[in-house]
Amino acid sequence: MIRNYLKIAWRNLVKNKSFSLINILGLALGMACSLLIMLWVGDEIKMDRFHENDARIYHVMENQHYSGSINTYASTPGILADHIVKDIPEIEMASQVLWEEAPVFTVGDTYDNEKGRYVQGDFLPMFSFELSQGDANTALRRPDGVVISQKLADKYFKGQDPLGKTIRVDNKDDVIVTGVLKEIPAASSMKFDFLMSYDRWQKSNDWSKEWSNNGPRCVVLLAKNADVDKVNAKIKGYVKTKNKNSNVELFLTNYGKGYLYSRWDAGQQNGGRIEYVRLFTIVAIFILVIACINFMNLATARSVKRGKEVGLRKVVGAYRASLIGQFMGESVLITSLALLVAVVLVLLLLPAFNALTEKQLELNFLDPSVLLLLLGLTVITGLVAGSYPALFMSSLNPVVVLKGSLKFKPSAAYFRQGLVVFQFGLSILLILAMIVVYRQIQYIQNKNLGFERENLLYVTDVEKAMSNRFASFKQALENRPGIKAVACSQANPLNFGSSTMGVTWPGKDTTQQLLFSVNPTGYDFVKTMGVKLLDGRDFNPTFGTDTSNYLINEAAARKIGYQDPVGKELTMWGKKGTIIGLMEDFHTGSLHVPIEPLIVNLQPKEENWGVVLVRTEPGKTREAIAQLEEVYKQFNPGFPFKYHFADEDFGNQYKAENVVNTLANYFAFLAIFISCLGLFGLAAFTAEQRTKEIGVRKVLGASVTNLVGMLSRDFLKLVAIAALIAFPLAWYFLQNWLEKYAYRIEIEWWYFAVAGVAALLIALLTVSFQAIKAALMNPVKSLRSE
C-alpha cells in the first residue's frame, strides 16, 4: 500500500511540474533559511556550556547602590577571591580573572604582543581548558609561571619542548613555561593564548588590594551540594564586612549563562545576546510557516483536480484515516525532496554565513544532533504543510466529487485567503524590521559623538613602553608632518571605564552617593580628541596648579548642580581644586546608555600611562602613521608598534547590530520571495479555473486592462489587509527593540507607507504576470470545448 501511495505521489509530482517546482523551491528556501538559523542558535546556546563543572561555576556580580539608582557590574575588588573562598564554606574554589591583556613576549630575537589573561591557581582546575603538557592543578600556583598555547610554543620555541623555558615579559620580568594549552574550544567565549599568575600582576597594581576599588572579575566553584540561594544570602553584604562604607551587594550568576544573559538594568537581568537568539528563532519559524502556507494553499486549491481520485478511493472502501495518511505521506515526500535541495543550499551558503556571523558552523552528518535536526525539520515541516490539505481532501463527499459538481465552501476560500494574509503580514513585518534596523544602525554610525572620531588614532600600553618619557615623545611627534596634536589618556577614546564616588563640592548633600566617570589625561586632551570646550580652558603646562584642577562635561555639571561651573571648587579623592573647563557632552561608551557625568584630571608627569592619542591632519593619515612608527621605535626599542583607529573601533562596538541588519535584509527578501512563489502559483491556478470566464468577457468586449484588474484585485485586497494587521504589531515590537538604546530614531509614518507600497507592488507584479498571460489568451481556444 505504501508503495502504491509513493507511486501516486510521484506521478502527481511529475504531472504537475510547475506546481511541484513551486512547492519544492518554496519549502527548500524556507528549510535552508531555518536550518542556517538553527545551526547558529544551537552554537549560541552551547557557548560556555562545555565545562565539566558548568552547573557549579558562577560569576560573582555586584549591585552598587547609589542615590536613586542601582548599577550592576561584573567587576569586583581584586582581593575578593582570596577571602571569599576562606570565609564561605560552600565555595570550593575561587579565582580572580583579569580582562584581556597584551604584554610583549620576548624570546631571543622574537618579540610580539600576545593576548591572554592573568588568573589565579584555581582557574584551570575549575574550568575544562585542557593542557597538552603540564599539570593543570599546579601550573599557575607559582607566581612566575605561564601557560601558553601551542601556537605560542611553535612561535617562540620552534619545535623545542617549551616546558621550563623562559619568556621575557614587557622587557622587565622573566616567567617560566609551566604548561601548554590544547586548542581553546570554539564554544568558549573566553579566548586567550596565555595564562599568567594574577598574583604577579597584582604586585604592580596596589589599587587592586583595596576593598573600595573594583576591576578584576571573580569566578567561584560551589561545592556539589551547595544551595546557590543560600550562598547568595551569605555573600550579599560580604564586602560591607570588609569595608563598612561600601555600597556593594554581591550575588552569583551561572558562568555558562553569562554569554547569553549579559545585560543588567537596576539589578535585574535585562537581556543580552539571548534577544538575538529569540529574534532569529522567531524569524526561522516565520519563514518556515510562510513556506508551509504556500504548500497548503496550492494543495487545497488544486484539490479539484484530485477530487475524483478521493471519491473513487472512498467508494471502494478507503477510510478517512488511510486517505489522511496518503496525503501526509505525499507531503513528507515533497518535504524530503525539498530537504535535499535545502541541504545543498546550506552547504553552498555556510562559508558566507560563517564569515558574516564570525562562526565556525558546519553541517556534520556524522553528528547525531545534526541528523536529529534534519529529521525533525523534515517531519515537522511535512506535517505542518500537509495537515490542512490532508484533512480537507479526505473530507470530500464522494457523491459530490464523482458527479463533477465539487465546489469550495466559502469557509475553505476564506481559510486560504487568511493564509495569504498571514504570510504577507509576516513578510511586511520583516520589511518594516529591515527598514527600522537599517535606520537605527545608520543613525548610530552617523551620530555626532561630541568628538571628532575621524583622523583620530591611538597606541596602547604607554606605561610599559615609555614610563615617564612621554613629554619627550610628545614633543618629538608634534613637529612631524601629518601630526596635528598628541595627548595621553588613561583610557582609549571609546571606553572611559573608571568611575568614583569620591567627589565632593561645597553644599553637596553628604547623604547622597553619586557616581562620576573619571579619566586622567595629559596636556592637549581636548584639542586631540576634538571635544568642544563650552567655557574655560584646557590643561596648560604654564599653570603649575593644574595638577589639582579639573575639566568636567555638561552631565557632570548638571549632577553637581553648577550653572556656571568654571571657577567653582571641586574635590576628588581628597584633592581640592578648581573646575577650569566645561566640555560639551561627548560619548565615551555605547549608545545603549546615556552619557555619564565625566571628570577629567591631569595625571602627574611621573605617572603617564594608558594610551597615546594622536590627531592626524586630514588626508595625511598614512604619512602620520609612518612618522608615529619611526618616533615610537626610537623611544621604545623591543616593543612592537600597533595602533587603532577610533572610527573603526566605534564600528566594531555595533558589530552585532550590523550582523542583525544584514541578516534582516536577507530574511525579509526571502520571506517576500517565498510568499510571492505561493501567490504566483495561486494566481496561475485562479487564471486556469477562470479560463472560460475570461474568454466570454473578451468576446463581450472586455479589455486586457479590465481583465488584469479583475484577476489582480482580490489578491491585492488580501495584501492590503495583511499590511493593516502587520502595522500595529510591527510598531509595538520595533518600539520595544529601540528602547534598548538611549539614543535612537523615532518610528516615522513613511516607514509603514514604504513597506505597504513595496508589498503591494511586489504582489501586483507577481499576479500580473499570470493575469496578463490569461488575458492575452485567444478566446477561441478557451471556448472551443463549449
C-alpha positions in Angstrom: 0.0 0.0 0.0 2.8 2.4 0.9 4.5 1.6 -2.4 1.3 2.4 -4.2 1.0 5.7 -2.3 4.5 6.6 -3.3 3.8 5.8 -6.9 0.8 8.1 -6.9 2.6 10.8 -5.2 5.5 10.7 -7.7 3.1 10.7 -10.6 1.3 13.8 -9.3 4.7 15.5 -8.9 5.7 14.7 -12.5 2.3 15.5 -13.9 2.1 19.0 -12.3 5.7 20.1 -12.8 5.2 23.8 -12.3 3.3 23.5 -9.1 5.6 20.8 -7.8 8.6 23.1 -8.5 7.0 26.0 -6.7 6.2 23.8 -3.7 9.7 22.2 -3.5 11.5 25.5 -4.1 9.4 27.4 -1.5 9.9 24.7 1.1 13.6 24.3 0.3 14.3 28.0 0.7 12.3 28.1 4.0 14.1 25.0 5.3 17.5 26.2 4.2 17.0 29.5 6.0 15.6 27.8 9.1 18.5 25.3 9.1 21.1 28.1 9.0 19.4 29.9 11.8 19.1 26.8 13.9 22.8 26.0 13.4 23.6 29.5 14.6 21.1 29.3 17.5 22.5 25.9 18.6 26.0 27.3 18.6 25.0 30.3 20.6 23.2 28.2 23.2 26.3 25.9 23.6 28.7 28.7 24.3 30.5 28.3 27.6 28.4 25.2 28.5 31.1 22.6 27.7 32.8 22.8 31.1 32.5 19.7 33.2 31.6 21.8 36.3 29.2 24.0 34.3 26.4 23.8 36.9 28.7 24.8 39.7 30.8 27.6 38.2 29.5 31.1 39.0 30.4 34.7 38.3 30.4 37.0 41.4 28.4 40.1 40.4 27.9 43.4 42.2 24.9 45.6 42.7 26.3 49.1 43.5 23.6 51.3 45.2 23.6 55.0 44.5 21.1 57.6 45.4 18.1 56.7 43.3 19.8 54.0 41.2 21.4 50.6 41.1 24.3 49.8 38.8 25.2 46.1 38.2 28.8 45.2 37.3 30.9 42.0 36.8 33.9 43.8 38.3 34.8 43.1 41.9 37.5 44.0 44.5 40.8 42.5 43.4 41.2 40.6 46.6 37.7 39.1 46.8 38.6 35.6 45.6 41.3 35.1 48.2 39.0 36.0 51.1 35.6 34.6 49.9 37.0 31.1 49.4 38.2 31.0 53.0 35.1 32.7 54.6 32.3 30.9 52.8 32.4 27.1 53.2 30.1 26.4 50.3 32.7 28.0 47.9 35.2 25.3 47.0 37.4 27.3 44.7 37.8 30.9 43.6 39.9 32.9 41.1 40.2 36.5 40.0 40.2 36.7 36.2 41.6 39.9 34.6 40.4 41.5 31.4 42.4 40.7 28.3 46.0 42.0 28.4 48.5 42.2 25.6 52.0 42.3 27.1 55.1 41.9 25.0 56.7 38.4 25.0 60.4 38.2 24.0 62.4 35.0 23.4 65.7 35.7 21.7 65.1 37.9 18.7 61.4 37.1 18.5 59.0 39.5 20.3 55.4 40.5 19.9 52.2 41.5 21.8 50.3 38.4 22.9 46.8 38.3 24.2 45.9 36.5 27.3 44.7 36.6 30.9 46.1 36.9 34.4 44.3 34.3 36.7 44.8 32.6 40.0 45.8 29.0 40.7 42.2 27.7 41.0 41.3 28.8 37.5 42.4 25.7 35.5 41.1 23.1 38.0 37.7 24.9 37.9 37.4 25.1 34.1 37.8 22.4 31.4 40.6 24.1 29.5 42.9 21.2 28.9 46.7 21.1 28.8 48.8 19.0 26.4 51.8 19.5 28.7 52.0 20.3 32.4 49.7 19.8 35.3 46.5 21.9 35.4 46.4 21.7 39.2 49.8 23.2 39.8 50.8 25.1 36.5 49.6 28.5 37.9 50.4 28.1 41.5 53.9 29.6 41.2 53.9 33.4 40.7 56.5 33.3 37.8 54.6 30.5 35.9 53.0 31.0 32.5 50.8 28.6 30.5 51.0 29.2 26.7 49.0 28.0 23.7 50.5 25.6 21.2 50.6 28.5 18.8 52.9 30.5 21.0 55.0 27.4 21.7 55.6 26.9 18.0 56.2 30.7 17.5 58.8 31.2 20.2 60.4 27.7 20.7 60.1 26.2 17.2 59.7 22.5 17.9 61.6 22.6 21.2 60.0 21.3 24.4 58.7 24.6 25.9 58.3 23.4 29.5 60.8 25.1 31.8 61.8 27.6 29.1 62.0 31.4 29.9 59.9 34.2 28.4 60.7 37.9 29.0 57.6 39.9 29.6 57.5 43.6 28.7 61.3 43.7 28.8 61.2 43.7 32.6 60.5 40.3 34.1 61.1 36.6 33.3 58.4 33.9 33.5 58.8 30.1 33.3 56.6 28.0 30.9 54.7 25.5 33.2 52.1 24.3 30.7 51.0 24.2 27.1 47.3 24.6 26.4 45.3 22.4 24.0 43.3 24.4 21.5 40.6 26.5 23.2 37.2 25.1 22.2 35.2 27.2 19.7 32.3 27.1 22.3 34.3 29.2 24.7 33.6 32.9 24.8 36.9 33.4 26.7 39.8 33.3 24.4 43.5 33.5 25.3 47.0 32.5 24.1 48.5 32.6 27.6 47.6 32.4 31.3 49.9 34.1 33.9 49.8 34.4 37.6 47.3 37.1 38.8 49.5 37.5 41.9 52.3 38.7 39.7 50.1 41.3 38.1 48.7 42.4 41.5 52.2 43.2 42.9 52.4 46.2 40.5 48.8 47.3 40.9 48.3 48.2 44.6 44.9 49.7 43.9 43.5 46.2 43.4 44.3 45.3 47.0 41.7 47.7 48.4 38.1 46.7 49.1 36.9 50.1 47.8 38.2 49.5 44.3 36.7 47.2 41.7 38.1 45.9 38.4 39.0 42.2 38.0 36.3 39.6 37.8 35.8 36.8 40.2 34.6 33.3 39.4 33.9 30.6 42.0 33.2 26.9 42.1 30.4 25.9 44.5 30.6 22.7 46.5 28.5 19.9 44.9 25.6 20.1 47.4 25.7 23.9 47.8 22.4 25.8 47.5 23.1 28.9 45.4 20.2 30.9 47.0 21.7 30.3 50.5 25.2 31.3 49.2 23.7 34.5 47.7 22.1 35.3 51.1 25.5 34.8 52.8 27.6 36.9 50.4 25.1 39.7 49.8 26.7 42.0 52.4 30.1 40.4 52.4 32.0 43.5 51.1 30.5 45.6 53.8 32.1 43.3 56.4 35.4 44.4 54.9 34.6 48.0 54.2 31.8 49.5 56.3 31.3 52.4 53.8 30.7 50.1 50.9 27.5 50.4 48.8 28.1 47.0 47.2 25.9 43.9 47.4 27.2 40.6 45.9 25.3 37.9 44.1 26.1 34.9 41.9 25.1 34.2 38.3 25.9 30.9 36.5 29.0 31.4 34.3 27.6 29.4 31.4 24.5 31.7 31.2 26.6 34.8 31.2 27.3 34.8 27.5 23.6 34.9 26.6 22.3 36.9 29.6 24.9 39.7 29.9 22.7 42.9 30.2 21.6 44.1 33.6 19.3 47.0 34.5 18.8 48.3 38.0 19.9 44.9 39.5 17.6 42.9 37.2 18.6 40.7 34.3 17.5 42.6 31.1 18.6 40.5 28.1 21.8 40.3 26.1 22.6 38.0 23.2 19.6 35.9 24.2 17.5 38.6 22.5 19.1 37.8 19.1 18.6 34.1 19.8 14.9 34.6 20.4 14.6 37.0 17.4 16.2 34.7 14.9 14.3 31.7 16.2 11.1 33.6 15.6 12.3 34.6 12.1 13.2 31.0 11.3 9.7 29.9 12.4 8.1 32.8 10.4 9.9 31.9 7.2 9.2 28.2 7.5 5.5 28.9 8.2 5.4 31.1 5.1 6.8 28.3 3.0 4.3 25.8 4.6 1.4 28.2 3.8 2.4 28.1 0.1 2.1 24.3 0.2 -1.3 24.4 2.0 -2.8 27.0 -0.4 -1.6 25.3 -3.6 -2.6 21.8 -2.4 -6.1 22.8 -1.3 -6.6 25.0 -4.4 -5.8 22.0 -6.7 -7.9 19.6 -4.7 -10.5 19.9 -7.6 -8.0 18.0 -9.8 -7.8 15.1 -7.3 -11.4 15.1 -6.2 -12.4 12.1 -8.3 -9.4 10.1 -7.0 -10.6 10.7 -3.4 -14.2 9.9 -4.4 -13.2 6.6 -6.0 -11.0 5.6 -3.1 -13.8 6.2 -0.7 -16.3 4.3 -2.8 -14.0 1.2 -2.9 -13.7 1.3 0.9 -10.9 3.6 1.8 -11.2 5.0 5.3 -10.6 8.7 6.0 -7.6 7.8 8.2 -5.9 6.0 5.3 -6.5 9.0 3.0 -5.0 11.3 5.6 -2.0 9.0 5.8 -1.7 9.0 2.0 -1.8 12.8 1.7 0.5 13.3 4.7 2.9 10.8 3.1 2.9 12.8 -0.1 3.6 16.0 1.9 6.6 14.3 3.7 7.9 13.1 0.3 7.8 16.6 -1.1 9.4 17.9 2.1 12.1 15.3 1.8 12.9 16.4 -1.7 12.9 20.0 -0.5 15.3 19.0 2.3 17.8 17.6 -0.3 17.7 21.0 -2.1 17.9 22.8 1.3 21.0 20.9 2.4 22.8 21.7 -0.9 21.9 25.4 -0.4 23.1 25.4 3.2 26.4 23.8 2.2 26.9 26.5 -0.5 25.9 29.3 1.8 27.7 28.3 5.0 31.1 29.9 4.2 29.5 33.3 3.6 27.2 32.8 6.6 30.2 32.0 8.8 32.1 35.0 7.6 29.2 37.2 8.3 28.5 35.8 11.8 32.1 35.1 12.7 31.3 31.5 13.5 32.7 28.1 12.6 29.4 26.3 11.9 29.3 23.1 9.9 26.7 20.6 8.7 28.3 17.5 10.1 26.3 14.5 9.0 28.1 12.2 11.5 26.8 14.4 14.4 23.7 12.8 15.8 22.3 16.2 16.8 22.6 17.4 13.2 20.8 14.3 11.9 18.1 14.7 14.5 17.7 18.4 13.5 17.4 17.4 9.8 14.9 14.6 10.7 12.9 16.9 12.9 12.8 19.7 10.4 11.6 17.3 7.7 8.9 15.7 9.8 7.6 18.9 11.4 7.6 20.8 8.0 5.9 17.9 6.3 3.2 17.5 9.0 2.6 21.3 9.2 2.5 21.8 5.5 0.4 18.7 4.8 -2.0 18.8 7.7 -4.7 21.0 6.4 -4.6 19.7 2.8 -4.9 16.1 4.1 -7.8 16.9 6.4 -9.5 18.9 3.7 -9.2 16.5 0.8 -10.0 13.4 3.0 -13.3 15.1 4.0 -14.6 15.4 0.4 -18.0 13.8 -0.3 -17.6 11.0 -2.9 -21.1 11.6 -4.3 -20.4 15.2 -5.0 -17.0 14.8 -6.5 -17.9 11.9 -8.7 -20.8 13.9 -10.2 -18.3 16.6 -11.1 -20.1 19.2 -9.1 -17.4 19.9 -6.5 -17.5 23.5 -5.3 -15.5 25.0 -2.5 -17.4 26.2 0.5 -16.9 29.9 1.5 -15.1 28.7 4.6 -12.4 26.9 2.5 -11.9 30.0 0.4 -11.8 32.2 3.5 -9.2 29.9 5.1 -6.9 30.2 2.0 -7.3 33.9 1.9 -6.5 34.0 5.6 -3.3 32.1 5.0 -2.3 34.6 2.3 -3.0 37.5 4.7 -0.9 35.7 7.4 2.1 35.1 5.2 2.1 38.6 3.7 1.6 40.0 7.2 4.8 38.3 8.3 6.6 39.5 5.2 5.6 43.1 5.8 6.6 42.8 9.4 10.1 41.7 8.3 10.3 44.5 5.7 9.5 47.0 8.5 12.1 45.4 10.7 14.6 45.7 7.9 13.8 49.5 7.5 13.9 50.3 11.2 17.1 48.3 12.0 18.9 49.8 9.0 17.8 53.4 10.0 18.9 52.8 13.6 22.3 51.5 12.6 22.8 54.4 10.2 21.8 56.8 13.0 24.4 55.3 15.3 27.2 55.3 12.8 26.5 58.9 11.7 25.6 60.3 15.0 27.7 63.2 16.2 29.6 61.7 19.2 30.7 65.1 20.5 34.3 64.5 19.5 35.9 64.0 16.1 36.4 60.3 15.7 37.8 60.6 12.1 41.5 61.1 11.8 42.0 60.0 15.5 44.1 57.0 16.3 45.7 55.7 19.5 48.5 53.5 20.7 48.1 51.4 23.8 50.4 50.4 26.7 52.2 53.8 27.2 53.2 52.9 30.8 55.0 49.8 29.6 56.8 51.4 26.7 57.6 55.0 27.8 57.3 55.2 31.6 58.0 58.9 32.4 59.4 59.8 29.0 56.0 60.7 27.4 56.7 64.5 27.4 59.8 64.0 25.2 57.9 61.5 23.0 55.0 64.1 22.6 57.5 66.9 21.7 59.3 64.7 19.1 56.0 63.9 17.5 54.4 67.3 17.3 56.9 68.6 14.8 56.4 65.7 12.4 54.4 66.0 9.1 50.8 64.9 9.3 50.6 65.1 13.1 48.2 67.7 14.3 48.0 67.0 18.1 49.2 64.4 20.7 48.0 63.6 24.2 48.0 60.8 26.6 44.9 59.3 28.3 44.2 56.6 30.8 41.5 55.1 28.6 41.0 54.8 24.8 38.6 57.3 23.3 35.6 54.9 23.4 35.9 53.3 26.8 36.3 55.5 29.8 35.9 52.6 32.2 36.9 54.1 35.6 34.5 55.7 38.0 34.4 57.0 41.5 32.1 58.2 44.3 35.0 60.2 45.8 33.8 63.6 44.6 32.6 66.5 46.8 31.9 70.2 46.4 30.6 73.0 48.6 26.9 72.3 49.5 26.9 68.7 48.5 24.3 66.5 50.3 26.6 64.2 52.2 23.8 61.5 52.4 23.9 61.2 48.6 26.1 58.6 46.9 26.8 59.8 43.3 28.9 58.1 40.7 31.2 60.0 38.2 33.2 58.7 35.3 36.9 59.6 35.6 39.7 59.8 33.1 43.2 61.1 34.0 44.9 62.7 30.9 47.9 64.7 29.8 48.1 68.1 28.2 46.1 68.9 24.9 43.5 66.2 25.6 40.6 68.5 24.5 42.4 69.5 21.3 43.5 66.0 20.4 40.0 64.5 21.0 38.3 67.3 19.1 36.0 67.9 22.0 34.2 71.3 22.1 35.1 73.4 25.1 32.0 75.5 26.1 33.7 77.6 28.7 37.1 77.9 30.3 40.3 76.3 29.1 42.2 73.0 28.8 45.1 72.0 31.0 48.2 74.1 30.3 51.8 73.4 31.4 52.2 77.2 32.2 49.7 76.7 35.0 51.5 74.8 37.8 48.4 74.3 39.8 46.6 72.4 37.0 47.5 69.1 38.6 44.8 69.9 41.2 42.3 71.3 38.7 39.5 69.6 36.7 37.6 69.6 33.4 34.0 68.4 33.5 31.3 67.7 31.0 27.8 69.1 30.9 26.3 65.9 32.5 28.7 66.3 35.5 27.7 70.0 35.8 24.1 69.0 35.9 24.7 66.3 38.5 26.7 68.7 40.7 24.2 71.5 40.3 26.6 74.1 38.9 25.0 76.5 36.4 28.4 78.1 35.6 30.9 75.6 36.8 34.2 77.2 35.6 36.0 78.7 38.6 34.0 76.7 41.1 35.5 74.4 43.7 35.7 70.6 43.3 37.4 67.9 45.4 38.2 64.4 44.1 39.9 61.7 46.2 40.7 64.3 48.8 42.5 66.6 46.3 40.8 70.1 46.4 40.9 72.0 43.1 39.0 74.2 40.7 37.0 73.5 37.6 38.9 75.2 34.8 36.9 74.0 31.8 33.4 72.9 30.8 33.3 70.3 27.9 30.3 69.7 25.7 28.9 66.2 26.4 30.5 63.5 24.3 30.0 59.8 24.0 32.7 57.6 25.5 30.8 54.3 25.5 27.8 52.6 23.9 24.8 54.5 22.6 22.7 52.0 24.5 23.3 54.1 27.7 23.2 57.8 28.4 26.3 60.0 28.5 27.8 59.7 32.0 29.0 62.6 34.1 32.7 62.9 33.4 35.6 64.4 35.4 39.0 64.8 33.6 42.0 65.4 35.8 45.7 65.9 34.9 47.9 63.0 35.7 51.4 63.7 37.1 54.3 63.5 34.7 55.8 60.6 36.5 52.6 58.6 36.2 51.9 58.8 32.4 50.1 55.6 31.5 47.2 54.3 29.3 47.2 55.2 25.7 48.7 57.8 23.3 46.1 59.8 21.4 47.2 61.2 18.0 45.1 63.6 15.9 46.3 63.4 12.2 45.9 66.0 9.5 43.0 65.3 7.2 44.3 63.4 4.1 47.7 62.7 5.7 46.9 59.7 7.9 49.4 57.3 6.1 52.2 59.9 6.4 51.3 60.5 10.1 51.4 56.7 10.9 54.8 56.4 9.3 56.1 59.3 11.4 54.5 57.9 14.5 56.0 54.5 14.0 59.5 56.0 13.4 59.4 58.0 16.7 57.8 55.2 18.6 60.6 52.8 17.7 63.2 55.4 18.7 61.7 55.6 22.2 60.6 52.0 22.5 63.0 49.5 21.1 61.9 46.0 21.7 58.2 46.9 21.7 56.0 46.2 18.6 54.2 49.2 17.1 50.5 48.7 16.9 47.7 51.3 16.6 43.9 51.6 16.4 41.6 53.9 14.6 38.8 55.4 16.8 36.2 55.3 14.0 37.0 51.6 13.3 36.7 50.7 17.0 33.4 52.6 17.1 32.0 50.5 14.3 33.2 47.3 16.0 31.1 48.2 19.1 28.0 47.6 17.0 29.1 44.5 15.1 26.2 42.5 16.4 23.7 45.2 15.3 25.4 45.2 11.8 25.0 41.5 11.6 21.3 41.7 12.6 20.9 44.4 10.0 22.4 42.3 7.2 20.5 39.2 8.1 17.3 41.2 8.5 17.7 42.3 4.8 18.3 38.8 3.6 15.4 37.3 5.6 13.0 40.0 4.6 13.9 39.4 0.9 13.5 35.6 1.4 10.1 36.0 3.1 8.8 38.1 0.3 10.2 35.8 -2.4 8.7 32.7 -0.8 5.3 34.5 -0.4 5.4 35.5 -4.0 6.1 32.0 -5.1 2.8 30.9 -3.5 1.0 33.9 -4.8 2.3 33.1 -8.3 1.0 29.6 -8.0 -2.4 30.7 -6.8 -2.7 33.3 -9.5 -1.9 30.7 -12.1 -4.4 28.3 -10.7 -7.1 31.0 -10.5 -6.4 32.0 -14.1 -6.7 28.4 -15.1 -10.0 27.9 -13.3 -11.5 31.1 -14.9 -10.2 30.5 -18.4 -13.7 30.2 -20.0 -15.0 33.2 -18.0 -12.1 35.3 -19.3 -12.9 34.1 -22.9 -16.5 35.1 -22.6 -15.6 38.5 -21.2 -13.2 39.1 -24.1 -15.8 38.2 -26.6 -18.1 40.6 -24.9 -15.6 43.4 -25.3 -13.5 43.4 -22.0 -10.1 45.0 -22.4 -6.8 43.4 -21.2 -6.6 46.1 -18.6 -10.0 45.3 -17.2 -9.2 41.5 -17.1 -5.9 42.1 -15.4 -7.6 44.3 -12.8 -10.3 41.7 -12.3 -7.8 38.9 -11.7 -5.5 41.0 -9.5 -8.0 42.9 -7.4 -8.8 40.1 -4.9 -5.1 39.3 -4.3 -4.2 42.9 -3.7 -7.0 43.3 -1.2 -5.5 40.4 0.8 -2.1 42.1 0.8 -3.7 45.4 1.9 -5.4 43.6 4.8 -2.1 42.0 5.7 -0.5 45.4 5.9 -3.2 46.8 8.1 -2.8 43.9 10.5 1.0 43.9 10.4 1.5 47.7 11.0 0.4 47.9 14.7 2.2 44.6 15.6 5.4 45.9 13.9 5.2 49.2 15.7 4.9 47.5 19.1 7.8 45.1 18.7 10.1 47.5 17.0 9.4 50.2 19.5 10.4 47.8 22.3 13.6 46.9 20.4 14.5 50.6 20.0 14.0 51.3 23.7 17.3 49.3 24.3 19.1 52.3 23.0 19.4 55.6 25.0 19.8 57.3 21.7 17.5 56.2 18.9 15.4 57.1 15.9 11.7 57.7 16.0 9.5 55.3 14.0 8.0 57.5 11.2 4.9 57.1 9.2 6.7 56.8 5.9 8.3 53.5 7.1 4.9 51.9 7.0 4.0 53.6 3.7 7.2 52.2 2.1 6.6 48.7 3.5 3.0 48.6 2.4 3.5 50.0 -1.1 6.5 47.7 -1.6 4.4 44.7 -0.6 1.5 45.8 -2.9 3.8 46.4 -5.9 5.6 43.1 -5.4 2.3 41.3 -5.2 1.0 43.2 -8.2 4.0 42.2 -10.3 3.7 38.6 -9.2 0.0 38.3 -10.0 0.1 40.5 -13.1 2.3 38.1 -15.0 -0.3 35.3 -14.8 -3.2 37.8 -15.2 -1.7 39.3 -18.4 -0.9 35.8 -19.8 -4.5 34.7 -19.2 -6.0 38.0 -20.6 -4.0 37.7 -23.8 -5.1 34.2 -24.5 -7.2 33.7 -27.7 -10.8 33.3 -26.5 -11.5 30.9 -29.4 -9.2 28.3 -27.7 -10.7 28.8 -24.3 -14.3 28.5 -25.5 -13.7 25.7 -28.1 -14.9 22.9 -25.8 -18.2 24.8 -25.3 
